[in-house]
């Protein structure tokens, strides 16, 4: 198939009119010296194309896209009005994206959302966004004392609410103040076959399976054990590539160290049992430490291929603690 020459492309780009939003977006994506600021005023008109461009760049370059100027330019457009992304997700994500694609986009954009100031979403929009993705819902739901609507969303979709951290009826050491810390994998579960793990999962009460509750953590842990039972090398390869992020930096906040220590595996267990701890450390890096953003993104993307449930839970723990200033 003949797709034309570089000369043809240059002629085409030179003929574009930057006063038309869609043509201006093409100039931005082509890496021409076109001001993103000029397009920001009209970004709502082409926002669907902005998101599609963002997804295409991530698909082509993976986490390396995060450092590319063209990705940064398109990302700047995507977050010129962050609430547009929330509304695009509400309208399009369920019909156009798989669970893994949605989680990958959340991982790629989470630090940007948490850094943004944006208009508060209406209650209906917030409910719909949480229904589409708990991670996006949490990212777009900063909590302020007395904000019953946001607290209700957190409670309903995760089993925990930021309001609980300020509950004077709970003692400081009571676990309900913070999301469940989970627990380390011990020898009891290492050899359980998938059929038994599925049976155990069916015993979990559906109304209790919320990601920030203990039962939600169990669901994610069972998923890891079940999906990698035939090939634990999946976990070993992941850890070989990414476990370096489980370091002292991930423990700079004392509460982060507490969560990570709780996931320390039992004695005499294989090294891969440290995977849930490593995964949470990567989430802390993504949300709280920008210096390892590309590495944390790559790690979490790789994990969500075989354990989307535990990956989502780890992200929600990191976001919840971030929202509490921890």
Secondary structure, DSSP 4 states (H G I P E B T S, - for coil): -----HHHHHHHHHT--TTSHHHHHHHHHTT-S--HHHHHTTGGGGHHHHHHHHHHHHHHHGGGGGGSHHHHHHHHHHTTTHHHHHHHHHHHHHHH--HHHHHHHHHHHHHHHHH---PPPPHHHHHHHHHH-HHHHHHT----TT-HHHHHHHHHHHS--GGGGG-TTS-TT-GGGS--------HHHHT--HHHHHHHHHTS-GGG--TTSHHHHHHHHHHHHHHTTT-THHHHHHHHHHGGGSSGGGGSSHHHHHHHHHTPPPTT--GGGGHHHHHHHHHHHHHH-GGGHHHHHHHHHHHHTT-HHHHHHHHHHHHHHHHTT-
